[in-house]
Amino acid sequence: MQTDELLYDALEAFARNHPEYTEFAEWIAAKDRIRAELAKPETTEMEEVEESDVMS
């Protein structure tokens, strides 16, 4: 598992330094989108129900 993380880190570093490779650029863009989505504060289903009850 640790080896996988090191390989991915190395691949990401290479990809960021060589954006001329389309596959790497697409991979980096997808990874950045995923990181941005994961960084967003999530609301739980229960919080959404409570909000809709308050708005009613």
C-alpha distance matrix in Angstrom:
0.0 3.8 5.4 5.1 6.5 8.8 9.9 10.7 12.5 14.4 15.4 16.6 18.5 20.1 20.9 22.6 24.6 25.7 26.8 29.3 26.7 27.2 24.0 22.1 24.6 24.1 20.3 20.7 23.5 21.6 18.7 21.4 23.2 20.3 19.7 23.5 23.7 21.0 23.0 26.2 27.5 27.4 30.4 30.2 32.6 34.7 35.2 36.3 38.8 40.1 40.6 42.5 44.7 45.6 46.6 48.8
3.8 0.0 3.8 5.4 5.2 6.4 8.7 10.0 10.6 12.4 14.3 15.3 16.6 18.5 19.9 21.1 22.8 24.4 25.8 28.5 26.3 27.2 24.2 21.9 24.2 24.4 20.6 20.4 23.4 22.1 18.8 21.1 23.4 20.8 19.7 23.4 24.1 21.5 22.8 26.3 27.7 28.1 31.3 31.5 34.1 36.1 36.3 37.6 40.2 41.3 41.6 43.7 45.9 46.6 47.5 50.0
5.4 3.8 0.0 3.8 5.4 5.1 6.2 8.6 9.8 10.5 12.2 14.1 15.3 16.4 18.1 19.9 21.2 22.4 24.1 26.4 24.1 25.3 22.3 20.1 22.9 23.2 19.5 19.7 23.0 21.9 18.9 21.5 23.9 21.7 20.9 24.6 25.5 23.3 24.8 28.3 30.0 30.5 33.8 34.0 36.6 38.8 38.9 40.0 42.7 44.0 44.1 46.1 48.5 49.2 49.9 52.4
5.1 5.4 3.8 0.0 3.8 5.4 5.1 6.1 8.5 9.8 10.4 12.1 14.1 15.2 16.1 18.1 19.9 20.8 22.0 24.3 21.8 22.6 19.4 17.4 20.1 20.0 16.3 16.7 19.9 18.5 15.7 18.5 20.8 18.4 18.0 21.8 22.5 20.5 22.4 25.7 27.6 27.9 31.2 31.5 33.8 36.3 36.4 37.2 40.0 41.5 41.5 43.3 45.8 46.6 47.2 49.5
6.5 5.2 5.4 3.8 0.0 3.8 5.4 5.1 6.1 8.5 9.8 10.4 12.2 14.1 15.0 16.3 18.3 19.8 20.9 23.7 21.6 22.3 19.5 16.9 19.1 19.3 15.6 15.2 18.3 17.2 13.9 16.3 18.8 16.5 15.5 19.3 20.3 18.1 19.5 23.0 25.0 25.6 29.0 29.7 32.3 34.6 34.5 35.4 38.3 39.5 39.4 41.4 43.9 44.5 45.1 47.6
8.8 6.4 5.1 5.4 3.8 0.0 3.8 5.5 5.0 6.1 8.5 9.8 10.5 12.2 14.0 15.3 16.6 18.3 20.0 22.7 20.8 22.2 19.6 16.8 19.2 20.1 16.6 16.0 19.4 19.0 15.8 17.8 20.8 19.1 17.8 21.4 23.0 21.0 22.0 25.7 27.8 28.7 32.2 33.1 35.8 38.1 37.8 38.7 41.7 42.8 42.6 44.7 47.2 47.6 48.1 50.8
9.9 8.7 6.2 5.1 5.4 3.8 0.0 3.8 5.4 5.1 6.1 8.5 9.8 10.5 12.0 14.1 15.4 16.3 18.0 20.3 18.0 19.4 16.7 14.2 17.1 17.8 14.4 14.4 18.1 17.5 14.9 17.4 20.2 18.7 18.2 21.7 23.1 21.7 23.1 26.5 28.9 29.7 33.2 34.0 36.5 39.0 38.8 39.4 42.4 43.8 43.5 45.3 48.0 48.6 48.9 51.5
10.7 10.0 8.6 6.1 5.1 5.5 3.8 0.0 3.8 5.4 5.0 6.0 8.5 9.7 10.2 12.0 14.1 15.0 16.0 18.7 16.5 17.3 14.5 11.9 14.4 14.8 11.2 11.1 14.6 13.9 11.1 13.7 16.4 15.0 14.5 18.0 19.4 18.2 19.6 23.0 25.6 26.3 29.9 30.9 33.3 36.0 35.6 36.0 39.2 40.6 40.1 41.9 44.7 45.2 45.4 48.0
12.5 10.6 9.8 8.5 6.1 5.0 5.4 3.8 0.0 3.8 5.5 5.1 6.1 8.6 9.8 10.5 12.4 14.2 15.5 18.5 17.0 18.3 16.1 12.9 14.8 16.0 12.7 11.4 14.9 15.0 11.8 13.4 16.7 15.7 14.3 17.6 19.6 18.3 19.0 22.6 25.2 26.5 30.1 31.4 34.2 36.6 35.9 36.5 39.8 40.9 40.3 42.3 45.1 45.3 45.5 48.3
14.4 12.4 10.5 9.8 8.5 6.1 5.1 5.4 3.8 0.0 3.8 5.4 5.1 6.2 8.5 10.0 10.7 12.3 14.4 16.9 15.5 17.4 15.4 12.2 14.6 16.4 13.4 12.4 16.2 16.8 14.2 15.8 19.2 18.6 17.5 20.7 22.8 21.8 22.5 26.0 28.7 30.0 33.7 35.0 37.7 40.3 39.6 40.1 43.4 44.6 43.8 45.7 48.6 48.9 48.9 51.7
15.4 14.3 12.2 10.4 9.8 8.5 6.1 5.0 5.5 3.8 0.0 3.8 5.5 5.1 6.0 8.5 9.9 10.4 12.0 14.3 12.3 13.9 11.7 8.7 11.5 13.0 10.1 9.8 13.6 14.0 12.0 14.1 17.2 16.8 16.5 19.5 21.4 20.9 22.0 25.3 28.3 29.3 32.9 34.3 36.7 39.5 38.9 39.0 42.3 43.8 42.9 44.6 47.6 48.0 47.8 50.5
16.6 15.3 14.1 12.1 10.4 9.8 8.5 6.0 5.1 5.4 3.8 0.0 3.8 5.4 5.0 6.1 8.5 9.8 10.6 13.7 12.3 13.4 11.7 8.2 9.8 11.4 8.7 7.1 10.8 11.7 9.4 10.8 14.2 14.1 13.4 16.2 18.5 18.1 18.9 22.1 25.2 26.5 30.2 31.9 34.4 37.1 36.3 36.4 39.8 41.1 40.0 41.8 44.9 45.1 44.8 47.6
18.5 16.6 15.3 14.1 12.2 10.5 9.8 8.5 6.1 5.1 5.5 3.8 0.0 3.8 5.5 5.3 6.3 8.7 10.5 13.6 13.1 15.0 14.0 10.3 11.6 14.1 11.9 9.8 13.3 14.9 12.6 13.2 16.9 17.2 15.9 18.4 21.1 20.7 20.9 24.2 27.3 29.0 32.7 34.5 37.2 39.9 38.7 39.0 42.5 43.6 42.4 44.4 47.4 47.4 47.2 50.1
20.1 18.5 16.4 15.2 14.1 12.2 10.5 9.7 8.6 6.2 5.1 5.4 3.8 0.0 3.8 5.5 5.2 6.2 8.8 11.1 10.3 12.8 12.0 8.6 10.5 13.4 11.7 10.4 14.0 15.7 14.1 15.2 18.5 19.1 18.5 20.8 23.4 23.3 23.8 27.0 30.2 31.7 35.4 37.2 39.6 42.5 41.5 41.5 44.9 46.2 45.0 46.8 49.9 50.0 49.6 52.5
20.9 19.9 18.1 16.1 15.0 14.0 12.0 10.2 9.8 8.5 6.0 5.0 5.5 3.8 0.0 3.8 5.4 5.1 6.0 8.8 7.7 9.5 8.8 5.2 6.8 9.6 8.3 7.1 10.5 12.4 11.5 12.5 15.6 16.5 16.4 18.5 20.9 21.3 22.0 24.8 28.3 29.6 33.3 35.1 37.4 40.4 39.4 39.1 42.6 44.0 42.7 44.2 47.5 47.6 47.0 49.8
22.6 21.1 19.9 18.1 16.3 15.3 14.1 12.0 10.5 10.0 8.5 6.1 5.3 5.5 3.8 0.0 3.8 5.6 5.9 9.5 9.8 11.3 11.5 7.8 7.6 10.8 10.0 7.3 10.1 12.7 11.6 11.4 14.8 16.2 15.4 17.0 19.9 20.5 20.6 23.4 26.8 28.6 32.3 34.4 36.9 39.7 38.4 38.2 41.8 43.0 41.4 43.1 46.4 46.2 45.6 48.6
24.6 22.8 21.2 19.9 18.3 16.6 15.4 14.1 12.4 10.7 9.9 8.5 6.3 5.2 5.4 3.8 0.0 3.8 6.2 8.9 9.9 12.5 13.1 9.8 10.0 13.5 13.1 10.9 13.6 16.3 15.3 15.2 18.5 20.0 19.1 20.7 23.7 24.2 24.1 27.0 30.4 32.3 36.0 38.2 40.7 43.5 42.1 41.9 45.5 46.7 45.1 46.8 50.1 49.9 49.2 52.2
25.7 24.4 22.4 20.8 19.8 18.3 16.3 15.0 14.2 12.3 10.4 9.8 8.7 6.2 5.1 5.6 3.8 0.0 3.8 5.4 6.3 9.3 10.4 7.7 8.2 11.8 12.0 10.8 13.2 15.9 15.7 16.0 18.9 20.6 20.4 21.9 24.6 25.5 25.8 28.4 32.0 33.6 37.2 39.2 41.5 44.5 43.3 42.8 46.4 47.8 46.1 47.6 51.0 51.0 50.1 53.0
26.8 25.8 24.1 22.0 20.9 20.0 18.0 16.0 15.5 14.4 12.0 10.6 10.5 8.8 6.0 5.9 6.2 3.8 0.0 3.8 5.3 6.9 8.8 6.6 5.3 9.1 10.2 9.0 10.5 13.5 14.0 14.0 16.4 18.6 18.8 19.8 22.4 23.7 24.1 26.3 30.0 31.6 35.1 37.2 39.3 42.4 41.1 40.4 44.0 45.4 43.6 44.9 48.4 48.4 47.4 50.2
29.3 28.5 26.4 24.3 23.7 22.7 20.3 18.7 18.5 16.9 14.3 13.7 13.6 11.1 8.8 9.5 8.9 5.4 3.8 0.0 3.8 6.0 8.9 8.1 7.3 10.5 12.3 12.0 13.1 15.9 17.0 17.2 19.3 21.5 22.1 23.1 25.4 27.0 27.6 29.6 33.3 34.7 38.1 40.2 42.1 45.3 44.1 43.2 46.7 48.3 46.5 47.6 51.1 51.2 50.0 52.7
26.7 26.3 24.1 21.8 21.6 20.8 18.0 16.5 17.0 15.5 12.3 12.3 13.1 10.3 7.7 9.8 9.9 6.3 5.3 3.8 0.0 3.8 5.6 5.4 6.3 8.8 10.1 10.8 12.4 14.4 15.5 16.6 18.5 20.2 21.2 22.6 24.6 25.9 27.0 29.1 32.8 33.8 37.2 39.0 40.8 44.1 43.2 42.3 45.7 47.5 45.9 46.9 50.4 50.7 49.7 52.2
27.2 27.2 25.3 22.6 22.3 22.2 19.4 17.3 18.3 17.4 13.9 13.4 15.0 12.8 9.5 11.3 12.5 9.3 6.9 6.0 3.8 0.0 3.8 5.4 5.0 6.1 8.5 9.9 10.5 12.2 14.1 15.3 16.5 18.3 19.9 21.0 22.6 24.3 25.7 27.4 31.1 31.8 35.1 36.8 38.3 41.8 40.9 39.8 43.1 45.1 43.4 44.2 47.8 48.2 47.0 49.4
24.0 24.2 22.3 19.4 19.5 19.6 16.7 14.5 16.1 15.4 11.7 11.7 14.0 12.0 8.8 11.5 13.1 10.4 8.8 8.9 5.6 3.8 0.0 3.8 5.5 5.2 6.1 8.6 9.9 10.6 12.2 14.2 15.4 16.6 18.3 20.0 21.2 22.6 24.3 26.2 29.8 30.3 33.5 35.0 36.5 39.9 39.3 38.3 41.5 43.6 42.2 43.0 46.5 47.2 46.2 48.5
22.1 21.9 20.1 17.4 16.9 16.8 14.2 11.9 12.9 12.2 8.7 8.2 10.3 8.6 5.2 7.8 9.8 7.7 6.6 8.1 5.4 5.4 3.8 0.0 3.8 5.4 5.0 6.1 8.5 9.8 10.4 12.1 14.2 15.3 16.3 18.2 19.9 20.9 22.3 24.6 28.1 29.0 32.4 34.1 35.9 39.2 38.4 37.7 41.0 42.9 41.5 42.6 46.0 46.5 45.6 48.2
24.6 24.2 22.9 20.1 19.1 19.2 17.1 14.4 14.8 14.6 11.5 9.8 11.6 10.5 6.8 7.6 10.0 8.2 5.3 7.3 6.3 5.0 5.5 3.8 0.0 3.8 5.5 5.2 6.1 8.6 9.9 10.5 12.3 14.3 15.3 16.4 18.4 20.0 21.0 22.9 26.6 27.7 31.1 33.0 34.9 38.1 37.0 36.2 39.6 41.3 39.7 40.7 44.3 44.5 43.5 46.1
24.1 24.4 23.2 20.0 19.3 20.1 17.8 14.8 16.0 16.4 13.0 11.4 14.1 13.4 9.6 10.8 13.5 11.8 9.1 10.5 8.8 6.1 5.2 5.4 3.8 0.0 3.8 5.5 5.1 6.1 8.6 9.9 10.6 12.3 14.2 15.3 16.6 18.4 20.0 21.6 25.2 25.8 29.0 30.7 32.3 35.7 34.8 33.7 37.1 39.0 37.5 38.3 41.8 42.4 41.3 43.7
20.3 20.6 19.5 16.3 15.6 16.6 14.4 11.2 12.7 13.4 10.1 8.7 11.9 11.7 8.3 10.0 13.1 12.0 10.2 12.3 10.1 8.5 6.1 5.0 5.5 3.8 0.0 3.8 5.5 5.2 6.1 8.6 9.9 10.6 12.3 14.2 15.4 16.5 18.3 20.4 23.8 24.4 27.7 29.3 31.0 34.3 33.6 32.9 36.2 38.1 36.8 37.9 41.3 41.9 41.1 43.5
20.7 20.4 19.7 16.7 15.2 16.0 14.4 11.1 11.4 12.4 9.8 7.1 9.8 10.4 7.1 7.3 10.9 10.8 9.0 12.0 10.8 9.9 8.6 6.1 5.2 5.5 3.8 0.0 3.8 5.5 5.0 6.1 8.6 9.9 10.4 12.2 14.2 15.2 16.3 18.6 22.2 23.3 26.8 28.7 30.8 33.9 32.9 32.3 35.8 37.4 35.9 37.3 40.6 40.9 40.2 42.9
23.5 23.4 23.0 19.9 18.3 19.4 18.1 14.6 14.9 16.2 13.6 10.8 13.3 14.0 10.5 10.1 13.6 13.2 10.5 13.1 12.4 10.5 9.9 8.5 6.1 5.1 5.5 3.8 0.0 3.8 5.5 5.1 6.2 8.7 9.9 10.5 12.4 14.3 15.3 17.0 20.7 21.7 25.0 27.1 29.0 32.2 31.0 30.1 33.6 35.3 33.6 34.7 38.2 38.4 37.5 40.1
21.6 22.1 21.9 18.5 17.2 19.0 17.5 13.9 15.0 16.8 14.0 11.7 14.9 15.7 12.4 12.7 16.3 15.9 13.5 15.9 14.4 12.2 10.6 9.8 8.6 6.1 5.2 5.5 3.8 0.0 3.8 5.4 5.1 6.2 8.6 9.9 10.6 12.3 14.2 15.8 19.3 19.7 23.0 24.7 26.4 29.7 28.8 27.9 31.3 33.2 31.8 32.8 36.2 36.8 35.9 38.4
18.7 18.8 18.9 15.7 13.9 15.8 14.9 11.1 11.8 14.2 12.0 9.4 12.6 14.1 11.5 11.6 15.3 15.7 14.0 17.0 15.5 14.1 12.2 10.4 9.9 8.6 6.1 5.0 5.5 3.8 0.0 3.8 5.4 5.1 6.2 8.6 9.9 10.6 12.3 14.6 17.9 18.7 22.2 23.9 26.0 29.1 28.2 27.8 31.2 32.8 31.6 33.0 36.3 36.7 36.2 38.8
21.4 21.1 21.5 18.5 16.3 17.8 17.4 13.7 13.4 15.8 14.1 10.8 13.2 15.2 12.5 11.4 15.2 16.0 14.0 17.2 16.6 15.3 14.2 12.1 10.5 9.9 8.6 6.1 5.1 5.4 3.8 0.0 3.8 5.4 5.1 6.1 8.6 9.9 10.5 12.6 16.3 17.6 21.2 23.4 25.7 28.6 27.3 26.9 30.5 31.8 30.2 31.8 35.1 35.2 34.6 37.4
23.2 23.4 23.9 20.8 18.8 20.8 20.2 16.4 16.7 19.2 17.2 14.2 16.9 18.5 15.6 14.8 18.5 18.9 16.4 19.3 18.5 16.5 15.4 14.2 12.3 10.6 9.9 8.6 6.2 5.1 5.4 3.8 0.0 3.8 5.5 5.1 6.2 8.6 9.9 11.0 14.7 15.5 18.8 21.0 23.0 26.1 24.8 24.0 27.6 29.1 27.5 28.8 32.2 32.4 31.6 34.3
20.3 20.8 21.7 18.4 16.5 19.1 18.7 15.0 15.7 18.6 16.8 14.1 17.2 19.1 16.5 16.2 20.0 20.6 18.6 21.5 20.2 18.3 16.6 15.3 14.3 12.3 10.6 9.9 8.7 6.2 5.1 5.4 3.8 0.0 3.8 5.4 5.1 6.2 8.6 10.2 13.4 13.8 17.2 18.9 21.0 24.0 23.2 22.7 26.1 27.7 26.6 27.9 31.2 31.6 31.2 33.8
19.7 19.7 20.9 18.0 15.5 17.8 18.2 14.5 14.3 17.5 16.5 13.4 15.9 18.5 16.4 15.4 19.1 20.4 18.8 22.1 21.2 19.9 18.3 16.3 15.3 14.2 12.3 10.4 9.9 8.6 6.2 5.1 5.5 3.8 0.0 3.8 5.4 5.1 6.1 8.8 12.1 13.3 17.0 19.0 21.6 24.3 23.1 23.1 26.6 27.8 26.6 28.5 31.5 31.7 31.5 34.3
23.5 23.4 24.6 21.8 19.3 21.4 21.7 18.0 17.6 20.7 19.5 16.2 18.4 20.8 18.5 17.0 20.7 21.9 19.8 23.1 22.6 21.0 20.0 18.2 16.4 15.3 14.2 12.2 10.5 9.9 8.6 6.1 5.1 5.4 3.8 0.0 3.8 5.5 5.1 6.6 10.3 12.0 15.5 18.1 20.6 23.3 21.5 21.3 25.0 26.0 24.4 26.2 29.4 29.3 28.8 31.8
23.7 24.1 25.5 22.5 20.3 23.0 23.1 19.4 19.6 22.8 21.4 18.5 21.1 23.4 20.9 19.9 23.7 24.6 22.4 25.4 24.6 22.6 21.2 19.9 18.4 16.6 15.4 14.2 12.4 10.6 9.9 8.6 6.2 5.1 5.4 3.8 0.0 3.8 5.4 5.4 8.7 9.3 12.7 15.0 17.2 20.1 18.7 18.3 21.8 23.2 21.8 23.4 26.6 26.8 26.4 29.2
21.0 21.5 23.3 20.5 18.1 21.0 21.7 18.2 18.3 21.8 20.9 18.1 20.7 23.3 21.3 20.5 24.2 25.5 23.7 27.0 25.9 24.3 22.6 20.9 20.0 18.4 16.5 15.2 14.3 12.3 10.6 9.9 8.6 6.2 5.1 5.5 3.8 0.0 3.8 5.5 7.8 8.4 12.1 14.0 16.7 19.3 18.1 18.4 21.8 23.0 22.1 24.0 26.9 27.1 27.3 30.0
23.0 22.8 24.8 22.4 19.5 22.0 23.1 19.6 19.0 22.5 22.0 18.9 20.9 23.8 22.0 20.6 24.1 25.8 24.1 27.6 27.0 25.7 24.3 22.3 21.0 20.0 18.3 16.3 15.3 14.2 12.3 10.5 9.9 8.6 6.1 5.1 5.4 3.8 0.0 3.8 6.4 8.6 12.3 14.8 18.0 20.0 18.2 18.8 22.4 23.0 21.8 24.1 26.9 26.6 26.8 29.9
26.2 26.3 28.3 25.7 23.0 25.7 26.5 23.0 22.6 26.0 25.3 22.1 24.2 27.0 24.8 23.4 27.0 28.4 26.3 29.6 29.1 27.4 26.2 24.6 22.9 21.6 20.4 18.6 17.0 15.8 14.6 12.6 11.0 10.2 8.8 6.6 5.4 5.5 3.8 0.0 3.8 6.1 9.5 12.5 15.4 17.5 15.4 15.6 19.3 19.9 18.3 20.6 23.5 23.2 23.2 26.3
27.5 27.7 30.0 27.6 25.0 27.8 28.9 25.6 25.2 28.7 28.3 25.2 27.3 30.2 28.3 26.8 30.4 32.0 30.0 33.3 32.8 31.1 29.8 28.1 26.6 25.2 23.8 22.2 20.7 19.3 17.9 16.3 14.7 13.4 12.1 10.3 8.7 7.8 6.4 3.8 0.0 3.8 6.7 9.8 13.1 14.6 12.2 13.1 16.7 16.8 15.6 18.2 20.8 20.4 20.8 24.0
27.4 28.1 30.5 27.9 25.6 28.7 29.7 26.3 26.5 30.0 29.3 26.5 29.0 31.7 29.6 28.6 32.3 33.6 31.6 34.7 33.8 31.8 30.3 29.0 27.7 25.8 24.4 23.3 21.7 19.7 18.7 17.6 15.5 13.8 13.3 12.0 9.3 8.4 8.6 6.1 3.8 0.0 3.8 6.4 9.6 11.5 9.8 10.4 13.9 14.6 13.9 16.2 18.7 18.9 19.5 22.2
30.4 31.3 33.8 31.2 29.0 32.2 33.2 29.9 30.1 33.7 32.9 30.2 32.7 35.4 33.3 32.3 36.0 37.2 35.1 38.1 37.2 35.1 33.5 32.4 31.1 29.0 27.7 26.8 25.0 23.0 22.2 21.2 18.8 17.2 17.0 15.5 12.7 12.1 12.3 9.5 6.7 3.8 0.0 3.7 6.6 8.1 6.1 6.8 10.2 10.9 10.4 12.7 15.1 15.5 16.3 18.8
30.2 31.5 34.0 31.5 29.7 33.1 34.0 30.9 31.4 35.0 34.3 31.9 34.5 37.2 35.1 34.4 38.2 39.2 37.2 40.2 39.0 36.8 35.0 34.1 33.0 30.7 29.3 28.7 27.1 24.7 23.9 23.4 21.0 18.9 19.0 18.1 15.0 14.0 14.8 12.5 9.8 6.4 3.7 0.0 3.8 5.3 5.2 6.5 8.8 10.0 10.8 12.7 14.5 15.7 16.9 18.9
32.6 34.1 36.6 33.8 32.3 35.8 36.5 33.3 34.2 37.7 36.7 34.4 37.2 39.6 37.4 36.9 40.7 41.5 39.3 42.1 40.8 38.3 36.5 35.9 34.9 32.3 31.0 30.8 29.0 26.4 26.0 25.7 23.0 21.0 21.6 20.6 17.2 16.7 18.0 15.4 13.1 9.6 6.6 3.8 0.0 3.8 5.5 5.1 6.3 8.8 9.9 10.7 12.5 14.5 15.5 16.8
34.7 36.1 38.8 36.3 34.6 38.1 39.0 36.0 36.6 40.3 39.5 37.1 39.9 42.5 40.4 39.7 43.5 44.5 42.4 45.3 44.1 41.8 39.9 39.2 38.1 35.7 34.3 33.9 32.2 29.7 29.1 28.6 26.1 24.0 24.3 23.3 20.1 19.3 20.0 17.5 14.6 11.5 8.1 5.3 3.8 0.0 3.8 5.4 5.1 6.3 8.7 10.0 10.6 12.5 14.4 15.6
35.2 36.3 38.9 36.4 34.5 37.8 38.8 35.6 35.9 39.6 38.9 36.3 38.7 41.5 39.4 38.4 42.1 43.3 41.1 44.1 43.2 40.9 39.3 38.4 37.0 34.8 33.6 32.9 31.0 28.8 28.2 27.3 24.8 23.2 23.1 21.5 18.7 18.1 18.2 15.4 12.2 9.8 6.1 5.2 5.5 3.8 0.0 3.8 5.4 5.1 6.2 8.7 9.9 10.7 12.4 14.5
36.3 37.6 40.0 37.2 35.4 38.7 39.4 36.0 36.5 40.1 39.0 36.4 39.0 41.5 39.1 38.2 41.9 42.8 40.4 43.2 42.3 39.8 38.3 37.7 36.2 33.7 32.9 32.3 30.1 27.9 27.8 26.9 24.0 22.7 23.1 21.3 18.3 18.4 18.8 15.6 13.1 10.4 6.8 6.5 5.1 5.4 3.8 0.0 3.8 5.5 5.1 6.2 8.7 10.0 10.7 12.5
38.8 40.2 42.7 40.0 38.3 41.7 42.4 39.2 39.8 43.4 42.3 39.8 42.5 44.9 42.6 41.8 45.5 46.4 44.0 46.7 45.7 43.1 41.5 41.0 39.6 37.1 36.2 35.8 33.6 31.3 31.2 30.5 27.6 26.1 26.6 25.0 21.8 21.8 22.4 19.3 16.7 13.9 10.2 8.8 6.3 5.1 5.4 3.8 0.0 3.8 5.4 5.2 6.2 8.7 10.0 10.8
40.1 41.3 44.0 41.5 39.5 42.8 43.8 40.6 40.9 44.6 43.8 41.1 43.6 46.2 44.0 43.0 46.7 47.8 45.4 48.3 47.5 45.1 43.6 42.9 41.3 39.0 38.1 37.4 35.3 33.2 32.8 31.8 29.1 27.7 27.8 26.0 23.2 23.0 23.0 19.9 16.8 14.6 10.9 10.0 8.8 6.3 5.1 5.5 3.8 0.0 3.8 5.5 5.1 6.3 8.8 10.1
40.6 41.6 44.1 41.5 39.4 42.6 43.5 40.1 40.3 43.8 42.9 40.0 42.4 45.0 42.7 41.4 45.1 46.1 43.6 46.5 45.9 43.4 42.2 41.5 39.7 37.5 36.8 35.9 33.6 31.8 31.6 30.2 27.5 26.6 26.6 24.4 21.8 22.1 21.8 18.3 15.6 13.9 10.4 10.8 9.9 8.7 6.2 5.1 5.4 3.8 0.0 3.8 5.4 5.2 6.3 8.8
42.5 43.7 46.1 43.3 41.4 44.7 45.3 41.9 42.3 45.7 44.6 41.8 44.4 46.8 44.2 43.1 46.8 47.6 44.9 47.6 46.9 44.2 43.0 42.6 40.7 38.3 37.9 37.3 34.7 32.8 33.0 31.8 28.8 27.9 28.5 26.2 23.4 24.0 24.1 20.6 18.2 16.2 12.7 12.7 10.7 10.0 8.7 6.2 5.2 5.5 3.8 0.0 3.8 5.4 5.1 6.3
44.7 45.9 48.5 45.8 43.9 47.2 48.0 44.7 45.1 48.6 47.6 44.9 47.4 49.9 47.5 46.4 50.1 51.0 48.4 51.1 50.4 47.8 46.5 46.0 44.3 41.8 41.3 40.6 38.2 36.2 36.3 35.1 32.2 31.2 31.5 29.4 26.6 26.9 26.9 23.5 20.8 18.7 15.1 14.5 12.5 10.6 9.9 8.7 6.2 5.1 5.4 3.8 0.0 3.8 5.5 5.3
45.6 46.6 49.2 46.6 44.5 47.6 48.6 45.2 45.3 48.9 48.0 45.1 47.4 50.0 47.6 46.2 49.9 51.0 48.4 51.2 50.7 48.2 47.2 46.5 44.5 42.4 41.9 40.9 38.4 36.8 36.7 35.2 32.4 31.6 31.7 29.3 26.8 27.1 26.6 23.2 20.4 18.9 15.5 15.7 14.5 12.5 10.7 10.0 8.7 6.3 5.2 5.4 3.8 0.0 3.8 5.5
46.6 47.5 49.9 47.2 45.1 48.1 48.9 45.4 45.5 48.9 47.8 44.8 47.2 49.6 47.0 45.6 49.2 50.1 47.4 50.0 49.7 47.0 46.2 45.6 43.5 41.3 41.1 40.2 37.5 35.9 36.2 34.6 31.6 31.2 31.5 28.8 26.4 27.3 26.8 23.2 20.8 19.5 16.3 16.9 15.5 14.4 12.4 10.7 10.0 8.8 6.3 5.1 5.5 3.8 0.0 3.8
48.8 50.0 52.4 49.5 47.6 50.8 51.5 48.0 48.3 51.7 50.5 47.6 50.1 52.5 49.8 48.6 52.2 53.0 50.2 52.7 52.2 49.4 48.5 48.2 46.1 43.7 43.5 42.9 40.1 38.4 38.8 37.4 34.3 33.8 34.3 31.8 29.2 30.0 29.9 26.3 24.0 22.2 18.8 18.9 16.8 15.6 14.5 12.5 10.8 10.1 8.8 6.3 5.3 5.5 3.8 0.0
